[in-house]
Amino acid sequence: MKQPLDLKKVAVWQLTFRFSTAIVPDGQGIHFVRALANEPTRQRYDRIFDEVDAELRTEYGDYQLLSCNIRPVIMNGL
């Protein structure tokens, strides 16, 4: 049986995503973000997407985010 995720033990979050641009119609990416202590979920999502947005805009200019998945990849205290 799976145990509930203890957000306080997450050290790194991983975002995998698909995007589309004029040059890359079926792009895929992966982005890692360090977890911050006591960060509200909404703030964490905003921070992750701000980082990905800046990265994609720098690389491609305009883009469309098609899908994404955020999951913990490194845990503290295991």
MONOR-V995375 format. One record per helix or strand of 3 or more residues. SS is the DSSP state (H for helix, E for strand). FROM is the first residue (numbers start at 1). TO is the last residue. If there is no record, write none. Layout:
# MONOR-V995375
ss | from | to
SS | FROM | TO
SS | FROM | TO
This chain:
# MONOR-V995375
ss | from | to
H | 7 | 9
E | 10 | 20
E | 27 | 34
H | 41 | 60
E | 64 | 75
